[in-house]
Amino acid sequence: MIKKELAEPSKEKMQTILAKGIFVETILYLMIAFSGYFSMLNETPPLIIVRPKLANSKDYLMLIGRFGVIIKVVTSLTLASAPCRE
């Protein structure tokens, strides 16, 4: 897609555009994270900051949720670069 939009496509131009896109996406993620955290400051419940393991529980659902968030962030950055593979 990026290649089709450029008047003179080159690998360097596509990599520059991709790097800028990933940078902007990272800044947006950080802005959302920091604004969410700093909007509560001392009122942030410990459940969100440091979630201890529940007593007598393996807490698999929380583990699956954490891995899901990690996979989502990693794949969204990877999918953003997919058009540059052509």
Contacts in CASP RR format, 6 or more apart in sequence:
PFRMAT RR
TARGET T0000
AUTHOR 0000-0000-0000
METHOD contacts of the structure
MODEL  1
MIKKELAEPSKEKMQTILAKGIFVETILYLMIAFSGYFSMLNETPPLIIV
RPKLANSKDYLMLIGRFGVIIKVVTSLTLASAPCRE
1 83 0 8 1.000
2 9 0 8 1.000
2 14 0 8 1.000
2 17 0 8 1.000
2 18 0 8 1.000
2 83 0 8 1.000
2 84 0 8 1.000
3 9 0 8 1.000
3 14 0 8 1.000
3 83 0 8 1.000
3 84 0 8 1.000
3 86 0 8 1.000
6 13 0 8 1.000
6 14 0 8 1.000
14 84 0 8 1.000
15 84 0 8 1.000
18 80 0 8 1.000
18 81 0 8 1.000
18 84 0 8 1.000
21 80 0 8 1.000
22 77 0 8 1.000
22 80 0 8 1.000
22 81 0 8 1.000
25 76 0 8 1.000
25 77 0 8 1.000
25 80 0 8 1.000
29 73 0 8 1.000
37 44 0 8 1.000
46 52 0 8 1.000
51 62 0 8 1.000
53 59 0 8 1.000
END
